[in-house]
Amino acid sequence: MTGKFMTIDNIPIELTGEEKNLLEVIRRTGIELPTFCYYSELSVYGACRMCMVEDDRGNIHAACSTPPKAGMTIYTNTSRLRKYRRNILELLLANHCRDCTTCEKSSDCKLQQLAQRFHITGVRFPNAQTKPDPDCSSPCISIDHSKCILCGDCVRMCNEVQHVGAIDFAYRGANMVVSPAFGRPMAESGCVGCGQCAAVCPTGAIVVKKDTERLWEDLADSNTRVIAQIAPAVRTGVSKTFNEKYGDLAMGKLVAALRRMGFDEVFDTSTSADLTVLEESSEFLERLETGGKLPLYTSCCPAWSMMAKTAFPDLAKNISMTMTPMVFTARMMKQADPEARMCFIGPCAAKKLEASRRTVRSDVDFVLTFEELAGIIEGKDLDIDLLEVDENEAALCSASAAGRGFAQSGGVANAVANKIKEWHPDMEVKIASAQGLADCKKLLMLAKAGKYNGYLLEGMGCPGGCIGGAGTIADPARTAIQLNKYMKEAPFTDPEQSPYMSEIHVLKDDPNFEL
């Protein structure tokens, strides 16, 4: 054999030189070492110690923080290591609340899964910890400290990846908790509602708040008309809910399921995205002509808008006054029926924050993530195979390719720039976009420094855009492929061809509209 090798469980493994740590080498061999605190895109924290391995000299090492070296001999599952991991799990469980059967993370909790994997059927140690009451102040995120295992995943995601810095470790030793600065509630922190902290939490310590119970009450009321609007990111990732079985029929199955649950009407948010393109294009031109605030920031992502307002308050007036497609759709529906209840279904936790704001009448009563949607379909005990698909409703959406493309990064800015170019062929519209709040923050800093004067700037709080939202259950890369297919199948290309053009007046009908 040539090259550099190490031995893992008596099997020689060649090193490529690109591995950051032993854990990556071990996982490449098909051995799934347990971890709580390791994510490849985050810094190495090494807190949980579940990934410990033993060398041929009897020394133990944390696989996540140990670089691989040629000639190393490593064992991953000795009796010593098994005992070690069981003890760690028992200690974590000792300080953990015992409401696993009613926890919303039940069956999807990594602590629960590992306890089963290591056959832990009891905990020898009493729970002597006193934790703060759950923080439910935020409209989109809740924190239950009694379920926190201090793995730090949420803290590093918020600080290292998203660069929001809303939460961190507070206090020392046995009193340590994850909290906003100075013990403030989440609603008073710098949280922008992206939900990525909840997406990486291995237990139920941080979760996206759910609207399902209130929704069920309205669905059960025969006198209440309930309307669902579906985001394009959900539409293109919906087959995951049905185990990829139905392919192009998946959307039809979803609409049939929503109808069976009691929704009176189902609408596609992409149709309002076309109206947003036209209105935002007009707004950009108006600001250009009147000397208004530029660069213009797109308003579709509430996490991006919230970051701009909180971190750069002097730039708040640069945010577009155009309603988001979610609000646009709700506004149109309630113009026709003011008593109707509107439910937005999308992949975004921050939409719950947007819907709850009082400075803007959102007209949205419920916001469900894609994860919540899958849960209520399961809770309804629907036999998907028996649901009949109405081809007319499966199509559902009369939107342009531009409107359908709002779900991915760059989709909004490109759609607006293309429309302005169509209206004014000689005009150059400079655009810049960012995905993930870390890049959004850099974009805003450069805008404040004057680099993007006269630009149209688009920010998406999640990687890839809405398709990478915290409330999705589909692989963003696969969803992107489906979204591009969905855009190519659009019935028309120009947003001005929208059959809902006559409804654009709803913007002007609201004298209190303010973003």
HUJO-V547418 format. One record per residue. RES is the residue in one small letter. PHI is phi as a letter, one per 30 degrees, with the letter a starting at -180 (NA if undefined). BURIAL is I if it has 9 or more other ideal C-beta (glycine too) atoms within 8 Angstrom, else O. D_CENTER is the distance of its C-alpha to the mean C-alpha in whole Angstrom. Layout:
RES_PHI_BURIAL_D_CENTER + RES_PHI_BURIAL_D_CENTER
This chain:
m_NA_O_46 + t_c_O_45 + g_j_O_42 + k_c_O_41 + f_b_I_40 + m_b_I_39 + t_c_I_39 + i_b_I_37 + d_h_I_38 + n_i_O_41 + i_c_O_39 + p_d_O_40 + i_b_I_37 + e_d_O_37 + l_c_I_35 + t_c_O_33 + g_j_O_33 + e_c_O_30 + e_d_I_28 + k_d_O_27 + n_a_I_28 + l_d_I_30 + l_e_I_27 + e_d_I_26 + v_d_I_29 + i_d_I_29 + r_d_I_26 + r_d_O_28 + t_d_I_31 + g_j_O_29 + i_c_I_29 + e_c_O_26 + l_d_I_26 + p_d_I_24 + t_b_I_22 + f_c_I_20 + c_c_I_19 + y_c_I_19 + y_b_O_16 + s_d_O_18 + e_d_O_16 + l_c_I_17 + s_d_O_20 + v_d_O_23 + y_c_I_23 + g_i_I_25 + a_d_I_25 + c_d_I_25 + r_i_I_28 + m_d_I_27 + c_c_I_27 + m_d_I_31 + v_b_I_34 + e_c_I_37 + d_c_I_40 + d_d_O_43 + r_c_O_45 + g_i_O_43 + n_d_O_40 + i_c_I_37 + h_b_I_34 + a_d_I_30 + a_d_I_29 + c_d_I_26 + s_c_O_28 + t_c_I_31 + p_d_O_32 + p_d_I_34 + k_b_O_37 + a_d_O_40 + g_j_O_42 + m_d_I_40 + t_b_O_40 + i_b_I_37 + y_c_I_37 + t_c_I_34 + n_b_O_35 + t_d_O_38 + s_d_O_40 + r_d_O_39 + l_d_I_35 + r_d_I_35 + k_d_O_37 + y_e_I_35 + r_d_I_31 + r_d_I_33 + n_d_O_34 + i_d_I_30 + l_d_I_29 + e_d_I_31 + l_d_I_31 + l_d_I_27 + l_d_I_28 + a_d_I_31 + n_c_O_29 + h_c_I_26 + c_d_O_26 + r_c_O_28 + d_c_O_26 + c_e_O_24 + t_d_O_25 + t_c_O_24 + c_d_I_20 + e_d_O_17 + k_c_I_16 + s_e_I_20 + s_i_O_20 + d_c_O_17 + c_c_I_18 + k_d_O_19 + l_d_I_22 + q_d_I_23 + q_d_O_23 + l_d_I_25 + a_d_I_27 + q_d_O_28 + r_d_O_28 + f_c_I_31 + h_h_O_33 + i_d_I_32 + t_c_O_34 + g_a_O_35 + v_b_O_34 + r_d_O_38 + f_c_O_36 + p_d_O_36 + n_c_I_33 + a_c_O_35 + q_d_O_31 + t_c_O_31 + k_c_O_27 + p_d_O_26 + d_d_O_25 + p_e_I_22 + d_c_I_20 + c_c_O_19 + s_d_O_19 + s_d_I_16 + p_d_I_15 + c_b_I_11 + i_b_I_12 + s_b_I_15 + i_b_I_17 + d_c_I_19 + h_d_I_22 + s_d_I_24 + k_c_I_21 + c_d_I_20 + i_c_I_22 + l_h_O_22 + c_d_I_20 + g_i_I_18 + d_d_I_15 + c_d_I_13 + v_d_I_16 + r_d_I_16 + m_d_I_12 + c_d_I_13 + n_c_I_16 + e_c_I_16 + v_c_I_13 + q_d_I_12 + h_h_I_15 + v_d_I_15 + g_i_O_17 + a_d_I_16 + i_b_I_17 + d_a_I_20 + f_d_I_23 + a_b_I_25 + y_i_O_29 + r_b_O_31 + g_h_O_32 + a_d_O_31 + n_c_O_30 + m_d_I_27 + v_b_I_24 + v_c_I_20 + s_a_I_20 + p_d_I_20 + a_d_O_23 + f_i_O_27 + g_i_O_25 + r_d_I_24 + p_d_I_21 + m_e_I_18 + a_d_O_18 + e_c_O_21 + s_c_I_19 + g_d_I_17 + c_d_I_14 + v_c_I_12 + g_i_I_9 + c_d_I_6 + g_i_I_6 + q_d_I_6 + c_d_I_9 + a_d_I_9 + a_d_O_7 + v_c_I_10 + c_d_I_13 + p_d_I_15 + t_c_I_17 + g_c_I_16 + a_d_I_17 + i_b_I_13 + v_b_I_11 + v_d_I_9 + k_d_I_13 + k_c_I_14 + d_c_I_16 + t_d_I_18 + e_d_O_21 + r_d_O_22 + l_d_I_21 + w_e_I_23 + e_d_O_26 + d_d_I_26 + l_d_I_26 + a_d_O_29 + d_d_O_31 + s_d_O_33 + n_d_O_34 + t_c_I_30 + r_c_I_29 + v_c_I_25 + i_c_I_23 + a_c_I_20 + q_b_I_18 + i_c_I_16 + a_d_I_13 + p_d_I_14 + a_d_I_11 + v_d_I_12 + r_e_I_15 + t_d_I_15 + g_c_I_13 + v_d_I_15 + s_d_I_18 + k_d_I_16 + t_d_I_16 + f_c_I_20 + n_h_O_20 + e_i_O_21 + k_d_O_24 + y_c_I_24 + g_h_O_23 + d_d_O_24 + l_d_I_25 + a_e_I_21 + m_d_I_21 + g_d_I_24 + k_d_I_24 + l_d_I_20 + v_d_I_22 + a_d_I_25 + a_d_I_23 + l_d_I_22 + r_d_I_26 + r_d_I_27 + m_d_I_25 + g_k_O_26 + f_d_I_25 + d_d_O_27 + e_a_O_26 + v_b_I_23 + f_b_I_22 + d_c_I_19 + t_d_I_18 + s_e_I_19 + t_d_I_22 + s_d_I_21 + a_e_I_20 + d_e_I_23 + l_d_I_25 + t_d_I_22 + v_e_I_23 + l_d_I_27 + e_d_I_27 + e_d_I_25 + s_d_I_27 + s_d_O_30 + e_d_I_29 + f_d_I_29 + l_d_I_32 + e_d_I_33 + r_d_I_32 + l_d_I_34 + e_d_O_37 + t_c_O_37 + g_i_O_36 + g_d_O_33 + k_d_O_30 + l_b_I_29 + p_d_I_27 + l_c_I_25 + y_c_I_21 + t_d_I_19 + s_c_I_17 + c_d_I_15 + c_c_I_12 + p_d_I_12 + a_d_I_10 + w_d_I_13 + s_d_I_16 + m_d_I_15 + m_d_I_16 + a_d_I_19 + k_d_I_20 + t_d_I_20 + a_d_I_21 + f_b_I_23 + p_e_O_25 + d_d_O_27 + l_c_I_25 + a_e_I_24 + k_d_O_26 + n_d_I_25 + i_d_I_22 + s_e_I_23 + m_d_O_24 + t_d_I_23 + m_d_I_21 + t_d_I_17 + p_e_I_18 + m_d_I_16 + v_d_I_19 + f_e_I_21 + t_d_I_21 + a_d_I_22 + r_d_I_24 + m_d_I_26 + m_d_I_26 + k_d_I_27 + q_d_I_30 + a_d_O_31 + d_b_O_31 + p_d_O_30 + e_d_O_30 + a_d_I_27 + r_c_I_24 + m_c_I_21 + c_b_I_18 + f_c_I_15 + i_c_I_13 + g_a_I_9 + p_c_I_6 + c_c_I_5 + a_d_I_6 + a_d_I_8 + k_d_I_10 + k_d_I_12 + l_d_I_13 + e_d_I_14 + a_d_I_16 + s_d_I_18 + r_d_O_19 + r_c_O_23 + t_d_O_24 + v_b_I_23 + r_d_O_23 + s_d_I_20 + d_i_I_22 + v_c_I_19 + d_c_O_20 + f_b_I_17 + v_b_I_13 + l_c_I_12 + t_d_I_9 + f_d_I_9 + e_d_I_10 + e_d_I_12 + l_e_I_14 + a_d_I_15 + g_d_I_16 + i_d_I_18 + i_d_I_20 + e_d_O_21 + g_d_O_22 + k_d_I_24 + d_h_O_26 + l_d_I_26 + d_d_O_28 + i_e_I_26 + d_d_O_29 + l_c_O_31 + l_d_I_29 + e_d_O_31 + v_c_I_29 + d_d_I_30 + e_e_O_30 + n_d_O_30 + e_d_I_27 + a_d_I_25 + a_d_O_26 + l_i_I_25 + c_c_I_24 + s_c_O_26 + a_b_I_24 + s_d_I_25 + a_d_I_23 + a_d_I_22 + g_d_I_20 + r_d_I_19 + g_d_I_18 + f_d_I_15 + a_d_I_12 + q_b_I_13 + s_e_I_14 + g_i_I_17 + g_d_I_17 + v_d_I_18 + a_d_I_21 + n_d_I_22 + a_d_I_23 + v_d_I_24 + a_d_I_26 + n_d_I_28 + k_d_I_29 + i_d_I_31 + k_d_I_32 + e_d_O_34 + w_d_O_35 + h_b_O_36 + p_e_O_37 + d_d_O_39 + m_c_O_36 + e_c_O_33 + v_c_I_30 + k_d_O_28 + i_b_I_24 + a_b_I_22 + s_b_I_18 + a_b_I_16 + q_b_I_12 + g_i_I_10 + l_d_I_12 + a_d_I_15 + d_d_I_16 + c_d_I_15 + k_d_I_18 + k_d_I_20 + l_d_I_20 + l_d_I_21 + m_d_I_24 + l_d_I_25 + a_d_I_25 + k_d_I_27 + a_d_O_30 + g_j_O_31 + k_d_O_29 + y_c_I_28 + n_e_O_30 + g_i_O_30 + y_d_I_27 + l_c_I_24 + l_c_I_21 + e_c_I_18 + g_b_I_14 + m_b_I_11 + g_d_I_9 + c_c_I_6 + p_e_O_9 + g_i_I_11 + g_j_I_9 + c_d_I_7 + i_d_I_8 + g_c_I_6 + g_d_I_3 + a_d_I_2 + g_c_I_5 + t_d_I_6 + i_b_O_9 + a_c_I_11 + d_d_O_12 + p_e_I_10 + a_d_O_14 + r_d_I_16 + t_d_I_14 + a_d_I_15 + i_d_O_18 + q_d_I_18 + l_d_I_17 + n_d_O_20 + k_d_I_22 + y_d_I_21 + m_d_I_22 + k_d_O_25 + e_d_O_26 + a_d_I_26 + p_d_O_29 + f_a_O_30 + t_c_O_29 + d_c_O_29 + p_e_I_27 + e_d_O_31 + q_d_O_32 + s_e_I_29 + p_d_O_31 + y_c_I_29 + m_e_I_31 + s_d_O_33 + e_d_I_30 + i_d_I_29 + h_d_O_32 + v_d_I_29 + l_d_I_28 + k_d_O_31 + d_d_O_32 + d_c_I_30 + p_d_O_32 + n_c_O_30 + f_d_I_27 + e_a_O_26 + l_c_I_22
